[in-house]
Structures are given as C-alpha cells and as structure tokens.
Amino acid sequence: MATEQPKYPDIVVQLVDEDVNAWAVMGRVSAALRKAGVSDEKITEYLQESTSGDYDNLLATAMKWVVVR
C-alpha cells in the first residue's frame, strides 16, 4: 500500500516519546514549518485544518503536512 507524501516531506517533527497533547503537537509542527521558511499564511492554514476536528484529525493533519516520527 502506497502512502501519500506530506506537503513538506523535508520537515521532520519528533512526536514519539514526547508530550503529545494537542497544543504540543500544533506548536511543534508550526515551529518546524516556521523554521523551514513556510509562510505565515500556510502555517495559519495548517492550524485551521488541525483544529477543524478531533484529536485524530489533529494527528492526521500533522502527518499530512510534515513527516512525523
């Protein structure tokens, strides 16, 4: 089964063995996006998408945008 490539495959965010509450996930991903030079507009888009559902949606959105380890 092929997996879909994230929007930003060069950005890796460590979540395993870390504090993975919703705020921590969004903070880590948005910080990694910002550090990689992603525009504020795109980061806002990520945050809106990640908060548009439940915790499972939040994690799925993170994996849609960056590589999650």
Wavefront OBJ file of the C-alpha trace (Angstrom):
o trace
v 0.000 0.000 0.000
v 1.467 3.351 -1.042
v 1.467 6.167 1.461
v 0.857 9.759 0.477
v 3.811 12.107 0.715
v 3.328 15.004 3.177
v 3.142 18.551 1.821
v 6.577 19.249 3.300
v 8.495 15.935 3.189
v 11.781 17.591 4.196
v 10.366 18.720 7.550
v 10.536 16.079 10.290
v 8.795 16.513 13.647
v 9.535 14.204 16.573
v 6.383 13.247 18.481
v 7.121 9.714 19.687
v 8.200 9.661 23.341
v 7.293 13.335 23.635
v 4.436 15.295 25.182
v 1.793 14.875 22.503
v -1.142 16.883 23.815
v -2.905 18.895 21.126
v -1.153 22.172 21.949
v 2.264 20.485 21.908
v 1.601 18.849 18.530
v 0.426 22.100 16.935
v 3.319 24.002 18.497
v 5.961 21.562 17.306
v 4.592 21.362 13.776
v 4.048 25.105 13.372
v 7.525 25.834 14.792
v 9.092 23.357 12.350
v 7.166 24.909 9.457
v 8.258 28.402 10.520
v 11.904 27.306 10.899
v 11.787 25.859 7.369
v 10.611 29.196 5.990
v 6.982 28.282 5.328
v 4.796 31.373 5.003
v 2.603 32.587 7.848
v -0.386 32.106 5.544
v 0.412 28.393 5.113
v 1.047 27.964 8.845
v -2.345 29.529 9.567
v -3.857 27.112 7.032
v -2.197 24.192 8.874
v -3.503 25.416 12.249
v -7.043 25.878 10.938
v -7.034 22.420 9.390
v -5.591 20.808 12.514
v -8.259 22.357 14.752
v -11.173 21.524 12.458
v -11.853 18.168 14.110
v -10.918 15.869 16.941
v -7.507 14.688 18.177
v -7.307 12.021 15.459
v -7.827 14.765 12.869
v -5.064 16.782 14.530
v -2.592 13.905 14.192
v -3.702 13.073 10.638
v -3.265 16.721 9.676
v 0.239 16.807 11.164
v 1.151 13.724 9.108
v -0.411 15.309 6.011
v 1.825 18.364 6.361
v 5.162 17.009 7.688
v 6.983 13.749 8.409
v 6.069 12.652 11.927
v 8.390 10.340 13.861
l 1 2 3 4 5 6 7 8 9 10 11 12 13 14 15 16 17 18 19 20 21 22 23 24 25 26 27 28 29 30 31 32 33 34 35 36 37 38 39 40 41 42 43 44 45 46 47 48 49 50 51 52 53 54 55 56 57 58 59 60 61 62 63 64 65 66 67 68 69
